[in-house]
Amino acid sequence: MNMREVFLNSKYYSFIETGAIWYEHPLFMLEKSSFEGKYDKFLNENQIFLGLTTEPLIFLEKLKVSGTNLTPDLIIFASRHTSKTARPAFLAHTTGNWGNNADFGGKPQDLSKTSALLHKAGVESLREQIEKFDIPEFSLDMEVTHHGPTTLDIPLIFMELGSSKQEWLIKEAGELAANAIVNTVFKYLDFIEEKTQQIGLGFGGTHYAPNFNRLITNNNIALSFICPKYYIQELNENLIRMMIDNTLEKIDYFVVDWKGTNSQDKKHLIPLLEEFDIPIRKTRSFSSI
């Protein structure tokens, strides 16, 4: 299944070619006539572009848009996901490298720019589409921050379809992912308009961050970067400052998955967090998780 064809041949929305080029491929724009109601207002004030490339997304460190002065406010990378278990899944995450290894794009101990609201909008849009499409065998996962790119000067997230060739070929799964990506933009704009979400940075837990996933599902809180338990010892003041500065929104809380962090890691983490004037909360301290 080709994601390009899914986006360009959708029955739910339509893109038109702009004449601009992104990584040697045409850049498309979402047509205003594709949505009705409140989305008309959003599309009168905002534009959504679709870029297609064969370049590995984790290594895209430059925007490379020619034939236009386009400077996007946000980027969503639509990507395939691969895992050893190869379980069917839809996923969203922010990008960055906590350690000194940068084999999968970006720089060592470097984080991209991102938006907690966009990240949450991605997860929630996937959730809504899973309910509409009724694909029960697929899980919905919010991964911790990992891989590149890290040096783009534009806030970004990844939204992925996984986790093997078998799932990539399922037409309905591709349509679900594409719909969710387009709708993420509108949900993000809804979050901005509503002003009900608090913003957090996550620490601890495992790669698929189940406690943080439940946290954002059941509470008005959005998370940008999540550092898993196995990188806690790599954290330093500079990385935590980068987590704060590279998040588009102002941070309300440091959120620690207390059960998902061992005592040795807490001894390293908590004094570091206490250097900043931001309240520290445990995931379980929120009303419903």
C-alpha positions as CSV (number, residue, x, y, z in Angstrom):
1,M,0.0,0.0,0.0
2,N,1.3,3.4,-1.0
3,M,0.5,6.2,1.6
4,R,0.7,8.7,-1.2
5,E,-2.2,7.0,-3.0
6,V,-4.2,6.8,0.2
7,F,-3.9,10.6,0.8
8,L,-4.5,11.6,-2.8
9,N,-7.5,9.3,-3.5
10,S,-9.4,9.6,-0.2
11,K,-13.2,9.9,-0.3
12,Y,-13.0,12.0,2.9
13,Y,-10.9,14.9,1.6
14,S,-8.9,16.0,-1.4
15,F,-5.5,17.6,-2.1
16,I,-4.5,19.8,-5.1
17,E,-1.0,20.2,-6.5
18,T,0.6,23.5,-5.6
19,G,3.6,23.7,-8.0
20,A,6.0,23.8,-5.1
21,I,8.6,20.9,-4.7
22,W,9.5,19.1,-1.5
23,Y,12.4,16.6,-1.7
24,E,12.0,16.4,-5.5
25,H,8.3,15.6,-5.3
26,P,5.2,17.9,-5.8
27,L,3.7,19.6,-2.7
28,F,-0.1,19.3,-2.4
29,M,-2.6,21.5,-0.4
30,L,-5.8,20.4,1.2
31,E,-8.8,21.9,-0.6
32,K,-11.1,24.1,1.4
33,S,-14.2,22.3,0.0
34,S,-13.2,19.0,1.6
35,F,-14.8,19.8,5.0
36,E,-17.9,21.4,6.3
37,G,-19.0,23.3,9.3
38,K,-16.4,24.5,11.8
39,Y,-13.5,23.2,9.6
40,D,-14.3,25.9,7.0
41,K,-13.3,28.6,9.5
42,F,-10.1,26.8,10.3
43,L,-9.2,26.3,6.6
44,N,-9.9,29.9,5.9
45,E,-7.2,30.8,8.4
46,N,-4.8,27.8,8.1
47,Q,-3.4,25.7,5.2
48,I,-2.6,22.0,5.3
49,F,0.1,20.8,3.0
50,L,1.0,17.2,2.0
51,G,4.6,16.5,1.0
52,L,5.7,13.1,-0.3
53,T,9.3,11.7,-0.3
54,T,11.2,8.5,-0.6
55,E,13.9,9.8,1.7
56,P,14.1,8.1,5.2
57,L,12.1,10.4,7.4
58,I,14.2,9.9,10.5
59,F,17.1,11.6,8.6
60,L,15.2,14.7,7.3
61,E,17.1,17.5,9.0
62,K,16.3,20.2,6.5
63,L,12.9,21.4,5.1
64,K,14.0,21.6,1.4
65,V,10.9,23.3,0.0
66,S,11.5,25.0,-3.4
67,G,9.3,27.3,-5.4
68,T,7.6,28.8,-2.4
69,N,8.3,30.8,0.8
70,L,6.5,28.2,2.8
71,T,7.5,28.0,6.5
72,P,5.2,25.5,8.2
73,D,4.2,26.0,11.9
74,L,4.1,22.3,12.5
75,I,5.0,19.0,10.8
76,I,3.4,15.6,11.1
77,F,5.5,12.7,9.6
78,A,3.4,9.9,8.3
79,S,5.6,6.8,8.8
80,R,5.7,3.0,8.8
81,H,6.6,1.4,12.1
82,T,8.6,-1.7,12.6
83,S,8.9,-3.8,15.8
84,K,10.3,-7.2,16.7
85,T,6.8,-8.4,17.9
86,A,5.3,-7.1,14.6
87,R,2.0,-6.5,16.4
88,P,-0.7,-4.5,14.5
89,A,-0.6,-0.9,15.9
90,F,-1.2,2.7,15.3
91,L,1.4,4.9,17.1
92,A,2.4,8.5,17.8
93,H,5.5,10.0,19.4
94,T,7.9,12.9,19.6
95,T,11.5,12.7,18.4
96,G,14.9,12.9,20.0
97,N,17.9,11.0,21.3
98,W,18.5,10.7,25.1
99,G,21.8,8.9,24.8
100,N,25.0,9.2,22.8
101,N,23.8,6.9,20.1
102,A,22.3,8.7,17.0
103,D,22.2,5.7,14.5
104,F,18.6,6.4,13.8
105,G,18.8,10.1,12.9
106,G,19.4,13.4,14.7
107,K,22.2,14.2,17.0
108,P,23.3,12.6,20.2
109,Q,21.6,13.9,23.3
110,D,19.4,16.2,21.2
111,L,15.7,16.8,21.0
112,S,13.5,18.1,18.2
113,K,11.1,20.9,18.7
114,T,7.5,19.7,19.3
115,S,4.1,20.5,20.6
116,A,2.4,18.7,23.5
117,L,-1.0,19.6,22.1
118,L,-0.1,18.3,18.6
119,H,1.2,15.1,20.2
120,K,-2.1,14.6,22.1
121,A,-4.1,15.5,19.1
122,G,-2.4,12.8,17.2
123,V,-3.1,10.1,19.8
124,E,-6.7,11.2,20.2
125,S,-7.3,11.4,16.5
126,L,-6.0,7.9,16.1
127,R,-8.3,6.7,18.9
128,E,-11.4,8.3,17.2
129,Q,-10.6,6.8,13.9
130,I,-10.0,3.3,15.4
131,E,-13.6,3.5,16.8
132,K,-15.0,4.6,13.5
133,F,-13.2,2.1,11.4
134,D,-13.7,-0.8,13.8
135,I,-10.3,-2.4,13.4
136,P,-10.1,-4.2,16.8
137,E,-6.9,-6.2,16.2
138,F,-4.9,-3.0,16.1
139,S,-3.5,-1.4,19.4
140,L,-3.1,2.3,19.9
141,D,0.3,3.2,21.3
142,M,2.0,6.4,22.4
143,E,5.7,5.7,22.3
144,V,8.4,7.5,24.3
145,T,10.6,10.1,22.5
146,H,13.1,8.4,20.2
147,H,15.0,8.6,16.9
148,G,15.5,11.6,14.6
149,P,15.2,14.1,13.1
150,T,16.3,16.5,15.9
151,T,17.6,19.7,14.2
152,L,14.6,20.8,12.2
153,D,13.5,24.2,13.5
154,I,9.8,23.3,13.3
155,P,7.8,21.5,16.0
156,L,7.0,17.9,14.8
157,I,5.6,14.6,15.7
158,F,5.5,11.1,14.0
159,M,2.3,9.2,13.4
160,E,2.8,5.6,12.3
161,L,1.2,2.4,11.0
162,G,2.8,-0.8,12.3
163,S,4.3,-3.0,12.6
164,S,5.1,-5.3,9.6
165,K,4.5,-5.5,5.8
166,Q,1.3,-7.4,6.5
167,E,-0.3,-4.4,8.2
168,W,1.2,-1.9,5.7
169,L,-0.8,-3.6,3.0
170,I,-4.2,-3.3,4.7
171,K,-6.2,-0.7,2.8
172,E,-8.5,0.2,5.7
173,A,-5.5,0.6,8.1
174,G,-3.8,3.1,5.7
175,E,-7.1,5.0,5.3
176,L,-7.5,5.1,9.1
177,A,-3.9,6.5,9.6
178,A,-4.3,9.1,6.8
179,N,-7.7,10.3,8.2
180,A,-6.2,10.6,11.7
181,I,-3.3,12.6,10.4
182,V,-5.5,15.1,8.6
183,N,-7.9,15.3,11.6
184,T,-5.0,15.8,14.0
185,V,-4.5,19.3,12.6
186,F,-8.1,20.2,13.4
187,K,-8.0,18.6,16.8
188,Y,-4.8,20.6,17.6
189,L,-6.6,23.8,16.6
190,D,-9.6,22.7,18.8
191,F,-7.2,22.3,21.8
192,I,-5.8,25.8,21.2
193,E,-9.2,27.3,21.1
194,E,-10.6,25.4,24.1
195,K,-7.5,26.2,26.4
196,T,-8.4,23.3,28.7
197,Q,-5.2,21.2,28.4
198,Q,-2.3,21.4,30.9
199,I,1.1,20.6,29.6
200,G,3.6,18.0,31.0
201,L,6.9,16.4,30.4
202,G,7.1,12.6,31.2
203,F,9.7,10.6,32.9
204,G,10.0,6.8,33.5
205,G,8.1,3.8,32.3
206,T,8.7,1.6,29.2
207,H,8.9,2.3,25.5
208,Y,5.1,2.1,24.9
209,A,4.4,4.3,27.9
210,P,1.1,2.7,29.0
211,N,0.7,4.8,32.1
212,F,1.2,8.1,30.2
213,N,-1.2,6.9,27.5
214,R,-3.9,6.3,30.1
215,L,-3.0,9.7,31.8
216,I,-3.6,11.8,28.7
217,T,-6.7,9.7,27.8
218,N,-8.4,10.3,31.1
219,N,-7.3,13.8,32.0
220,N,-7.0,17.3,30.4
221,I,-3.2,17.0,30.1
222,A,-0.9,16.7,27.1
223,L,2.7,15.5,27.1
224,S,5.4,16.5,24.8
225,F,8.7,14.6,25.5
226,I,8.7,11.4,27.4
227,C,12.1,10.0,28.7
228,P,11.8,6.2,29.5
229,K,13.3,4.6,32.6
230,Y,16.3,3.2,30.8
231,Y,17.6,6.7,29.9
232,I,16.9,8.4,33.2
233,Q,20.6,8.1,34.2
234,E,21.5,9.9,30.9
235,L,19.5,12.9,31.9
236,N,21.3,16.1,32.9
237,E,20.3,19.8,33.4
238,N,20.9,20.6,29.8
239,L,18.6,17.9,28.4
240,I,15.8,18.9,30.8
241,R,16.2,22.5,29.8
242,M,15.9,21.4,26.2
243,M,12.7,19.5,27.0
244,I,11.2,22.7,28.4
245,D,12.6,25.1,25.7
246,N,11.8,22.8,22.7
247,T,8.1,22.4,23.7
248,L,5.9,24.9,22.0
249,E,3.7,25.3,25.0
250,K,4.6,26.4,28.6
251,I,5.2,23.5,30.9
252,D,2.9,23.1,33.8
253,Y,4.3,19.8,35.3
254,F,7.1,17.3,35.4
255,V,5.2,14.0,35.5
256,V,6.9,10.9,36.8
257,D,5.7,7.3,36.3
258,W,6.6,6.5,39.9
259,K,6.0,2.8,39.7
260,G,7.8,2.7,36.3
261,T,11.0,4.2,37.8
262,N,13.3,2.4,40.2
263,S,14.8,3.9,43.4
264,Q,18.2,4.4,41.9
265,D,16.8,6.3,39.0
266,K,14.6,8.5,41.2
267,K,17.7,9.4,43.2
268,H,19.2,10.8,40.0
269,L,16.0,12.3,38.5
270,I,14.3,14.1,41.4
271,P,17.2,16.4,42.4
272,L,17.6,17.3,38.7
273,L,13.9,18.2,38.4
274,E,14.0,20.2,41.6
275,E,16.5,22.6,40.0
276,F,13.6,23.9,37.9
277,D,10.6,26.0,39.1
278,I,8.1,23.4,37.8
279,P,5.9,21.2,40.1
280,I,6.7,17.5,40.1
281,R,3.7,15.1,40.0
282,K,3.2,11.4,39.9
283,T,1.1,9.8,37.2
284,R,-1.2,8.3,39.9
285,S,-1.8,11.8,41.5
286,F,-4.1,12.7,38.6
287,S,-7.8,12.2,39.0
288,S,-8.1,9.2,36.7
289,I,-5.5,6.9,35.3
